[in-house]
Amino acid sequence: MNITSLDLNLLLVLDALMVERSVTRAGVRLHMSQPTVSNALTRLRSIIGDPLFVRTRAGMEPTSRALELHLHIGQGLRLIERGLEQGSVFDPLASRNEFRIVLSDIGEVIYLPKLMRELKTVAPNVTVAASQLPRDRYGAALESGEVDLAIGTVIDESFYQQRLFDDVHICLVREGHPRVGRKLTMARFSEESHVTVAAIWNQANPFEVALRTRGIERRSALRVGHYLALPTIIRETDLLACLPSRAATAMLPMKGIRIMPLPFELPLLTVKLFWHRRNHHDRAARWFRSVVAKVLSEPSAPAPGN
């Protein structure tokens, strides 16, 4: 393919579609109409000779060819953006930058409210684009420039990283549970039925892995797709649920629910920031990392029962 014959604006459309996985949202991001984005995608498909995206119940999913292209195109676009910004002074109050973060669904609940409250004061015009990906794709998303920051536990150690905080898992049980008294014992933990959060993208839940490693078994009577369903289920049933302490605190108040320590010890859950070396010295990226680190490193209120 001769790049001189290619409308480079089509690459911006591909980049936006990779991030948004929606023609409508990509149009909003690019300030284009939906038909304009659809036409651009049609042209790209003709030029590349690949459908690039296929529709699924979850939205538009990229083909392997689209993923391969974006690995290079996304990186190139980020380099151009940084080249244009070099030498400029970053002013948070005047900035209209968009910062892209990848994190888990429960991470969105815990971290984003605090972050957005801070940004409203220090940088009211910036935009945060949060997305969810399989953990094994965090590294590729940082490498390609699809995201600026990843928030999580462990990914490729070759990336820059900064520790935010340590967390522990706790157990939720309804008040008045007929068999769980003031203290949750190991025997009771194993004998009771639990509600668990299903693995996303066929990836094992780290908590489940830690239990299996220590030979601890529990019966899952119900599996749900996300943590936000847990409080209502626990309040209305005799099931138990385990989740990170900060997640429980973020979902308070939870009337009719007790938060109890686990009857065994597990390693601390260390949450970190990760970023690619290309962003390490970028003024805007450095400023944003400092804000995220400041806000998320602040201690949360202790969960009741701890």
Secondary structure, 3 states (H helix, E strand, C coil): CCHHHCCCHHHHHHHHHHHHCCHHHHHHHHCCCHHHHHHHHHHHHHHHCCCCEEEECCEEEECHHHHHHHHHHHHHHHHHHHHHHCCCCCCCCCCCCEEEEECCHHHHHHHHHHHHHHHHHHCCCCEEEEECCCHHHHHHHHHHCCCCEEEECCCCCCCEEEEEEEECEEEEEECCCCCCCCCCCHHHHHHCEEEEECCHHHCCCHHHHHHHHCCCCCEEEEEECCHHHHHHHHHHCCCEEEEEHHHHHHCCCCCCEEEEECCCCCCCEEEEEEECHHHCCCHHHHHHHHHHHHHHHCCCCCCCCC
